[in-house]
């Protein structure tokens, strides 16, 4: 027997989200998303799609024509890139420096790639020479690498690696979900062939849309595998020479036909998410992508200064830390989850726990997107310090917030 | 050289969307989506996830515990169901009565199924006996069938087919994207093993979230293929016995672990879309699913009465038409696209064109979701009649609207 449930309207508690993401959306993004819908072939809609492409070229710092959205979370963008390029048996090299490197491997394996990996301990990044050596030994078709892995807070330098891939004629894909707009990323200058992202980190929107960009070389190889759906094909349509990729939803050849001038019907574009994604990029374009990155660096550093002033030890190689996430060792004798609960329930502030080998050892504190601001940094430091003092980890109350405030001066 | 673009804020033109979908979202859904975000493991968030499951059980008329959202458009839900159940070489039978039957075939082929099809001409549906015969001859593991195919406006009766599948021990999956909440659908009573949907039709929301429900039998077979991601696995985690499915994003075994009590991290839930999907179902639960279907039937029939009073011929087997979409033959001597342009530009009303064999022959007029109302039907009929008269297809001006108005009396 079916039970009838009725629930109240959505009314989420007020939260300041200072974890590794998602973070609070910029209110302008939520307002854009509350706009009424239009048809998917309405000229106003296709204009918005074209504008979204232009705006994300600024975010990715690229001239790539194929810069568009995949309708799903950031993981959807990763899978769309990998499944569209990988042919069964292709060699893929993945440098793993955290959880999301493992994810790239797993998705590539599901595409039936032959996956080769190199690893560094969590908290470190790769020396470019090591990647060069691995490329020469493995001779992969594709190098797939995370830029900023929130699981470790590390930021892999990519500029030299792009140069290495270019020299060895290896395609280079980067998952920039957690790093983009908070750390420098130069798609064209760094020879990145494909980059994917998500809205819920430094872009300041909700999860659910994944901006991607593809180089000319990459998109040409994807197009060679293109197939037009039987229900909409006509005599003019020509398929690529290769076997269909494992996914229809993530077939970038089809998604290009939908975003391109032919406007071939594929999925029904997620209009509200597109409105949100466009607004995220529009806000960044207004600020300037370089200014946006600089803002993350300033507020991220203020958070670091405050945490250090509290006497907390920070995790990992600080010379290669993402600006927008900081790993903090949970002090001895302190219950990390109790701290998170007190922060959430009494201060309305969320900070992050951690995965895998770091579980129970560090908190992850994010300063990103709409929340990369002076007030959020000061408020979070004050609350964390109060909670730690309350639990017996004694600091000079107020010193952390003061150190950050001094840094801003 | 990167060109700098700046664009205005989102400000879509006012449109009354009376095509085959997407249609205007219920304003309550857009308001729910404009709520600020919360963390994905915030108790408030996991409560909203559980409530969303309960609410969609009412929409699908099922007791299935595994009733949840796939983060993507309706096509994402289709692919998640198919890729999670199909093993390479499995026999899948697809009865095709329009474009979306072809889509099910294509996705199943990409999952490396052995796909068998039966077809009827566009505008007809299948006699259950024919499906029974095909099942006995093909002996498939899965029958995959669309309920309402907007490309032809036809609604395939499913109750008897469910009984047939049950008798032959064949899994039965139904794509109810375009039909659900506008036409009867009884997941449990009809022995449906998996059903997928989308928000942008009768559910009254934007595209971008796909509610699905899985029977006990179906979910058990999916679980047998489960794998836990390496980056988050621990010694307690056990993988299924079978090879990993082709997709990580659409691996329903993983998505069940995320929505279930274990709350294993997978994608970052698309919070705004979840808020919207929950509100769509909440509104329907308030109205009652049967009342919602009845409302679609009343307003759909009013539209039919009006179109017929205008002297227009309707497409297909009217005894098996979806309540929420009507195919209308474009009268001889009338340019169908010119009519659509005048309706859009001068009246702000969008009606649909059509695909494949029906392209240029019929319009498709939708009455669904938030737009299944008396005022939208009357306004659309009046505008269409005015445009047709203007272009020389002479009717008694006002007769169509009057016929619908009379019907409502």
Interface residues (C-beta under 8 A of the other chain):
Chain A: X1 X2 X3 X4 X5 X6 X7 X9 X10 X11 X12 X13 X14 X15 X17 X19 X21 X22 X23 X24 X25 X27 X28 X30 X31 X32 X33 X34 X35 X36 X37 X38 X39 X40 X42 X44 X45 X48 X51 X54 X55 X57 X58 X61 X62 X63 X71 X72 X73 X74 X75 X76 X79 X83 X98 X99 X100 X101 X102 X103 X105 X106 X107 X109 X110 X111 X112 X151 X198 X200 X206 X207 X208 X227 X229 X230 X231 X232 X244 X245 X246 X247 X248 X249 X250 X265 X266 X267 X268 X269 X270 X271 X272 X273 X275 X276 X278 X279 X282 X285 X286 X344 X350 X355 X356
Chain B: X2 X3 X4 X5 X6 X7 X9 X10 X11 X12 X13 X14 X15 X17 X19 X21 X22 X23 X24 X25 X27 X28 X30 X31 X32 X33 X34 X35 X36 X37 X38 X39 X40 X42 X44 X45 X48 X51 X54 X55 X57 X58 X61 X62 X63 X71 X72 X73 X74 X75 X76 X79 X83 X98 X99 X100 X101 X102 X103 X105 X106 X107 X109 X110 X111 X112 X151 X198 X200 X206 X207 X208 X227 X229 X230 X231 X232 X244 X245 X246 X247 X248 X249 X250 X265 X266 X267 X268 X269 X270 X271 X272 X273 X275 X276 X278 X279 X282 X285 X286 X344 X350 X355 X356
